[in-house]
Amino acid sequence: MDRADSTDEGDRYLMYWRDQFVGTLTEVGFEDFPGAGGRIEIAELSPEVRAALEYVDREVNHGDGVYDWPFAEELLDHWRLVAPGGKEIEIGLVVIDFAARRASWR
């Protein structure tokens, strides 16, 4: 994500894992550079993706970090954003704080 990709409050990014819609992001920008993040409205997720994201939330936001990944390795990859103008941006594994409705990534 470069500076041209950061958004105003009204801009919306779409987040996907593979072809599964994960949610709509607003207030996207840099957080703890080089990380980025934003406010997320989470879509209805498959049980597998939801469980993986909840696990990451527990381990990163409320634990000691992710040390043992109990899910399919493919869930670590294939994350992307679609910017308001249609540009696709590959991102790393997303950390969603479900309580705060915030997502962050690198």
Secondary structure as GFF3:
##gff-version 3
##sequence-region A 1 106
A	DSSP	three_ten_helix	3	5	.	.	.	ID=ss1
A	DSSP	beta_strand	13	17	.	.	.	ID=ss2
A	DSSP	beta_strand	20	30	.	.	.	ID=ss3
A	DSSP	beta_strand	36	42	.	.	.	ID=ss4
A	DSSP	alpha_helix	47	56	.	.	.	ID=ss5
A	DSSP	pi_helix	57	61	.	.	.	ID=ss6
A	DSSP	three_ten_helix	73	76	.	.	.	ID=ss7
A	DSSP	beta_strand	79	82	.	.	.	ID=ss8
A	DSSP	beta_strand	88	91	.	.	.	ID=ss9
A	DSSP	beta_strand	95	97	.	.	.	ID=ss10
A	DSSP	beta_strand	102	105	.	.	.	ID=ss11
###
